[in-house]
């Protein structure tokens, strides 16, 4: 069965600093990978997704993620964090050919931004 | 505006009192699902539906029921809620590219 691990439960960075959130997945075939962001009191918003092709994908709000098959990773990055990026971030994997009903989420990483 | 709408957003109830959380989407999506979110566990799927009258269990279905009589609606039913069902619940519908569109969440407390 597929699984998703986000090793960091909490991360604190200073505003303007770079950010990398880690995500590792376990799945036998080519995964479909997602990053979602959840602001306090809000639902989840899709940041970006990887299905195939270029392994570096660009998303909204200046985020990007790189798929590395050899490391089974899909880490999320941002070169310069803004205070409004404080939120919880979830990585997710979708089984191939299964349009949404087998989406597995990681436990989430809560990002705090220091002024 | 494309959206997924859940109601109620907040609910406090007592053990054993049946409740229903409604979910409606206006995007004509076939696939819909329910998740619960608990600290440190991320989101876990409760039930999903591939189309009208087609539903199936997710990872944590115990204590829940769903129905899908119309494409746009996918209510979550707790016949006899218990305190371990205190959680934050999200409904989602799936777009053609596999991405999920989430409702704003329903925070349920069972006393």
Boltz contact constraints between the chains, C-beta under 6 A:
constraints:
  - contact:
      token1: [A, 32]
      token2: [B, 98]
      max_distance: 6.0
  - contact:
      token1: [A, 43]
      token2: [B, 102]
      max_distance: 6.0
  - contact:
      token1: [A, 43]
      token2: [B, 103]
      max_distance: 6.0
  - contact:
      token1: [A, 43]
      token2: [B, 104]
      max_distance: 6.0
  - contact:
      token1: [A, 43]
      token2: [B, 105]
      max_distance: 6.0
  - contact:
      token1: [A, 44]
      token2: [B, 102]
      max_distance: 6.0
  - contact:
      token1: [A, 46]
      token2: [B, 99]
      max_distance: 6.0
  - contact:
      token1: [A, 49]
      token2: [B, 99]
      max_distance: 6.0
  - contact:
      token1: [A, 94]
      token2: [B, 98]
      max_distance: 6.0
  - contact:
      token1: [A, 99]
      token2: [B, 31]
      max_distance: 6.0
  - contact:
      token1: [A, 99]
      token2: [B, 94]
      max_distance: 6.0
  - contact:
      token1: [A, 99]
      token2: [B, 98]
      max_distance: 6.0
  - contact:
      token1: [A, 100]
      token2: [B, 31]
      max_distance: 6.0
  - contact:
      token1: [A, 100]
      token2: [B, 94]
      max_distance: 6.0
  - contact:
      token1: [A, 100]
      token2: [B, 98]
      max_distance: 6.0
  - contact:
      token1: [A, 100]
      token2: [B, 100]
      max_distance: 6.0
  - contact:
      token1: [A, 101]
      token2: [B, 31]
      max_distance: 6.0
  - contact:
      token1: [A, 101]
      token2: [B, 48]
      max_distance: 6.0
  - contact:
      token1: [A, 105]
      token2: [B, 42]
      max_distance: 6.0
  - contact:
      token1: [A, 105]
      token2: [B, 43]
      max_distance: 6.0
  - contact:
      token1: [A, 106]
      token2: [B, 42]
      max_distance: 6.0
  - contact:
      token1: [A, 107]
      token2: [B, 40]
      max_distance: 6.0
  - contact:
      token1: [A, 107]
      token2: [B, 42]
      max_distance: 6.0
  - contact:
      token1: [A, 108]
      token2: [B, 42]
      max_distance: 6.0
